Amino acid sequence: MKPSIPKGTRDFLPYQVLKRKYIFSVIESVFKSFGYLPIETPAMENLSTLTGKYGEEGDRLLFKILNNGDFLAGADKQALETQDSAKLLSSISKRGLRYDLTVPFARFVVMNLNDIQLPFKRYQIQQVWRGDRPQKGRYQEFYQCDVDVVGSDSLMYEAELAQIYALVFRKLGIKVKIMVNNRKILFGLAEATGITEKFMEMTIAIDKLDKIGHDGVIREMEQRGITTAQANHVLALLKKTDLSDLKRAFEGFEQGAKGIEEVETVFKYLDGEVPELYFDVSLARGLNYYTGCIFEVKADNTSYPNLTMGSIGGGGRYDNLTGVFGLNGVSGVGISFGAERIYDVMEELNLFPQEVQKDIEVLFVALDTESHNYAFKQVSILRQAGIACDLYPEPAKMKKQMSYANARNVPYVAIIGESEREAGKVSLKNMTSGEQKDVDISDLQNCF
């Protein structure tokens, strides 16, 4: 059998895992510095938890898990005979792989309310699964790095999350643009245009602006029952990139004005501290559950004009998500880091520090059997001192052992033969400079 893996998934070589762990460690260190606490949730959730939370497209992309055992024994016979997939599914599948970390978090909050303190600040770094068509920067199995706070309406947290985005990407060395908008501002566009009943249709079209352009958005709105004049009015409002200009256009429209006030409050908290943050009136994402501010992060295309990559982060305020699990009146806000795309960006731009890929400090090579036993003891001593090291598994020819050392890209090789063993020394070779010197065994751990 020819080995293979499912489409949209990947194996990771050691150097890739080290780089990915570096990304996770930077993100986690920032989360901790802001007082967020870690949680974990199961890879699979009940389908009743997941369905209906991500819109029609999200429901289609959910990975469903067949019931254990003879799943057809409990299947809806009529649905099976008529090949009614939607009806059949509910009788043969009760669980699914989590689509994101936000909905499971809302479920977690409701189930563990007595064991957490509100406002509850959590972070979560785990895998999610989506049946997307695999392409560059998009996979069917990938990690999300989420940070959320529930139990407060304070816009201070939106400002704090913008700080987290900025600090993480600065530490990773990626120049980004953090865009912010507000669902209420998007509703204000519909208010000002007189199409509030077509709000979702309007935002679906707006969300495609980068892909299909001005004329494409006009056609999309027309196909969704919005007149050409109304569509042109919406596009004219989208050109107002300044909050004060938009505020004048929203005079008399309560929701739009409230949205502008909320975004202004976020900028006031930050007081210029996050220059990467920009207002983008056309930003429309996650509107099936976001109710206030919306965030999206992309690599700065002015700094990286040849980089083609979608968003590497996103999030927003959700006032009603826990309500579907029976807990009303608990507002939340959170953001997510797209770890897979961040990795691809850093790889393409060569942003990983060289030391990230360092394997071990020193590899011991022995020239005979007694020296190999002696080296094994020295390796144990160094490891107990906290120094990462290894020993070639047999006293093979020097050329073979040194080739292995080069392949592992080790900075030092400690050579032990009969003369070194009897003198209580090792011959320590710097693999970068080629310098080689004898070092007393007792002083060896001070060399690293």
N, C-alpha and C positions, 0 to 999 in steps of 0.2 A: 504494500500500500504506500502510495506517495504521501508523505506528511504534508499537512496544510492546516491553516487556521481560518476561522470564519472571517468573511469580508468585514472591513471596518475595524478590525482588531490588529494588534501588533505585538511582536516579541520585542523585548528591550535587552540589548547587550549591556555588559557591565558599565561601560563608559556612559551609556545613555541613562542608566539607572542612577549613576552618581550625579549626573547633571540634573535629572528630574528631582532627586532628593535635595539638591542645592536650592532649586526653585521653591520646593515645599518648605524648606527650613527658613528661607528668607521670609516667605509669606507668613508662616506660623509665628516667627519671632515678632513680627509687627503686630499680628493679632493679639499676642500675649501682652505686648507693651501697652495696648489700649484697654486691657482688662477683660478680654473675651475668654470664655472657657470652652474646652473641647467637649464635643459629644460625638457619638456614633449611632447610626440607625441601620437596620437590616438592609441587605442588598435587594431583597424582595419585599414588596408591600402587598396588601390586599388590593385587588383591582378597584374595588369600591373607593379606596383612598385616592387612587391616582386618576381615574377617569373623570372627565368633565372639568378638570382643573387647568388644562393647557389648550383648550379649544379643539376644534375638529381635527386639525392637522396633528396636534400633540397626541390625541387619542389614537390616531392611525400609526404613530411612530412608537407607541409603547410596545415593549417586548412582553408578550403574554406567556405564562408558564402553564403547561398542561397539568391538570389534576393528577395526583399520584395514582399508580396502578392502572387499571383498565379504565381510562378516562372516557371511553365511548359507552361504558355501561350506564353512566348517568346522563348521556347526551340526550338532548331534545330530539326525539325521533322524527318529528315533522320537519324541524329545521334541517336535520341531516338529509332527509329525503328530498327536500326542496332546495338544498344547498344554500340555505339562508345563513351566511357566515356570521352576521352580526348576532342573530338570535342563538345560533349554535354556540358561540363563544362563551356566553354566560353560563352554559351548562357543562362546559368541559374545562374551563379555566377560571380559577378564583384569585390567582396571584399574578403579579407582574414585577419585572425588574424596575427599580426606581428610575424615573425620567430625569429628575433633578433632585436637589437636596432641600429645596424650599418647602414643597408640599409635605414631605416626610417630617420636616422640622415643625410645621404647624401641627401635625398629628402628634408629634412628640410632646409639644408644649401642653396640649390638652390632656394627654394621658399622664403627664408627670407634673401637673400644676402644683401639687402639694409638696413637691421636692425641689422646686426651683424658686428663686427670688426675683420678682418683677421690679424694675425692668431686668430681663434676663438677656445677657450678652453671650452669644455662643459663636464658636467657629467649628467648621466641619470640613475635613479633607478626605473625600471618599470617591469611589467610582460611581458613574451613572451610565445608563444605556439608552440609546435612541436608534430607531430603525431608519436613520437618515441614509441618503445615497452617499457613500464615501467619496470624498474628494480632498483636495489640499486643505489642511486645517480643520477637516470635519471627519469625525470617526464615529463608529457605533458604540464603542466602549472608550470612555475617557474619564479623567478625573476632574472634579470641580472643587474649588477651594472657596467655601462660602463663609461669610461673616454677617450675622444678623443680631438685631436687638428687638425684643418684643416687650410690650407693656408700657410704652410711652409714646405720646404724640409729639414730643419735642423735636423740633427741626434741628436742634443741636446735633442729633445723631446723623442726619444727612450730611452736615458739615464734617463730622468726625469720619464718616465713611469716605468722603472725598479726600480727607487727609491720609487715610489708610491707603487708598489707591495711589496717591502721589508718592507716599513714602516707599511703598513696595517697589514701584517701577523705578524710582530713583536708585534704590539699592540694587536692583537688577540691571541698571544701566540702560533701560529702554526709555526713549523720549516718547511721551504719549500726549494725546488730547483726551481729556475727560469731559464728555458732553453731558449736560444736564437739561432736562425739560420737566414738565409737569403734566400729568393727565388732565388736570383742570384747565391748563392752557390749551391743550388740544381740544377740549370740549368748548373752550372759548372761541376757537376757530369756527366750530359748528354753530355756536350761538350767534356770532357776528355775521355768519353767512345765512342763517335761517334754515339750517339742515340738522338740527339736533337729533331728529329721528333717524338720520343717516350717519350718526357719529362713528360707529364701528366701520361702516363701509368707507367713510372718508379716511379714517386712520389706516386701514389696510392699504389703501392706495398710496397714502403719504409715505408709509414704511418702505415702499418700493422706489422712492424718488432717486436714490443713488444708482439703482439698477436700470430703470426704464426712462429716467429723465422727465423733464417738464411735460412734454407732449404725451408721453406714456401714462403719466399720472392723470392727465386730463381724460384720456380715453378710458382709463380704468374707472374713474369716478362716473363717467357717463354710462358705462356698462352696469354700474351699480345703482343707477337711478338718480344720479345727481346731474343737474343741468349744466350745460357748458358755462353759462354765466356764473353759476355758483362755484363750479370747479375753478374757474379763473380767479374768482374772489379769494378762494382758499389759497391758491398759489401766490397771489399778491401779498397776502398776510404772511406767508412763509418767508418772504424776502425781508421782512422786518426782523433783523438780527439783534436789534437793541431793545432791551426790556422797556425803556421809557417810550419808545415809538409804539410798541405793541400795547402798552398800557392805555395810550390815547385811543387806539383802535377798539379797545375792550370796554370803554366807558359805558356803563349801564348794563354790562353783562357780568353777573355775579360770579359765576364759576371761573371765567377767564381771569377776572381781576384777582380772585383769591389765589389762583395758581401763580400769577406774577408776584404777588405778595410773598408767597412761600419761597419761591426761588430767590427773591431779593433778600429774604431773611437768611438763607443759606450763605449767600455771598457776603452778607454783613458779618456773620459769625467768623468767616474765614479772613476777612479784611485783607485780601490780596496775598494770603499765605500760600495759596495753591494756584499759581499762575497757569497751571495745566488745565484748569477748569474753565469751560466755555458753555454759554447758553446756546442751545440748538433747538429752535422752535419746531423743526421737522422731525425730531427724534420721537419715534412712536414704536414702542416695543412692550411686550408683556402686558398688554392692556386687558387681558382676561382676568388679571388679578392685581395689577398695580393701580393704586388709587391717588397717588400724589406724585412726588418727585420720581423721575426716571433717570437712570445713569447708563451710559455706554462709554467704553474705552476702546480707542484704536491707537495703533502706533502712528506717530506723527508723520504724515505723508510728506511734509516739507523737509523733514530731516532724512526720511528714507523714501525718496521718490520711486525707487525701483522695487519696493517691497509690496507684494500683493497679498494681503491678509485681511480677513474680516475682523470683527470685534474681538478683543482679548479680555473683555470684562463687561459686566452689566448688572443692573439691579434696580431697586426702587422701593417705594413705600407701598405696603399692602395692609389696608385697614380691615379687610373682611375675611382673610384667608382662614383664620381659626374658627370663624363662624360656621363654616360648613361641617365642622366637627363638634358643634354644639357650644362653642365658647365665643360669645359675642362681646364686642366692646374692647377687644385687645388688639391694639395697632402694632404693626411691625414694620421694620425697614431693613433691607440687607443688600449686599452686593456679592458678586461671584467673580472669581478669577478663572479664566479659561487656560488651565495649566498646559494643555496640549499645544494650543496655539502660541502661548508664551514661549514654550520650548522651541517650537519651529522658528519663531522670530529671533530668539537668541542664537540659535544655531546658524541661521542664515546671516545674521549680522556679526557673528563671531564674538559674542558678548560674554561667554562663560569664562570666568577666571581660570588660569592655567592650573592652579592648585586643586580645583574641583575634581579633576580626573586622577589625582594622585592616588595610587593604589596602596603601596606599603612604603615604609621609609628605607628598608634595607632587605636584600635577599642574601641569605647565606648560601655559599657553595662550598662543598667539601671535596677534597681530592682523594680520600681513601675512606674505608669503612670506619676506622676508629675516629677519624676526624668528623665523619658524618654524625656519629653518636655524640661526640663532644659538641658539635654545632647545635644539635637538637637541644641540649641543655642550655646553651647560650640564648637560643631563640626563646625558650621558656622564661628565662630571666628578663629579657627585654620586654616580652609581652606583659609580664607582671608589673613592669615599670611603666606600662601604658604606651609602649612604642610598637606600632604595627610593623610586623616583619614576617618573613617566611623562609623556608629552607627547601632547596631543591630536593626531590624525594630520593635521590640516589647519587652516589659519588661518580657521576658520569664524566665523560670527557669535558675538559674546560670549555671548548668551543660550543658544545651543546648547551651547557649551563649558562654561558654568557649570552647566547642567542635567546634563551628563554628570558633572561633578565632584560634584554633590550625589548623583547616583545611586550613585556609587562611594564615597560617604561619606568623602571625603578630608579630612584636617584642614586642609590649606593648599593654596592655589592661587597659583602664581607667574605673574604677567601680564607679558608682554613685548610692547611695541609699539615704534614708531620712536624715541620720546623715551627710553624706558627703555634701548633698545639703544645709542643714541648716548651716554647718560650712564653706561653700564656698570652699570646697576642693574636690579632687577626690582621690581614692585609686589607685595608678599607679602600675601595676604589670609587671615586666620584665619577659617575657615568656621564656627566655633562662635560666636565673639564678634562677627564681622563687622568687626573692626578690620583696617585696611589701612595698610601703611607701605612706603616705598621702602627697599630694602636693597641695598648694594653687592654685586655678583656675587661678589667675593672673600670676603665675609663670609657668604654664603648658607648654606653647609654648617654654620655654627655656630648656625643658627636651629633645628636639629632634634636 
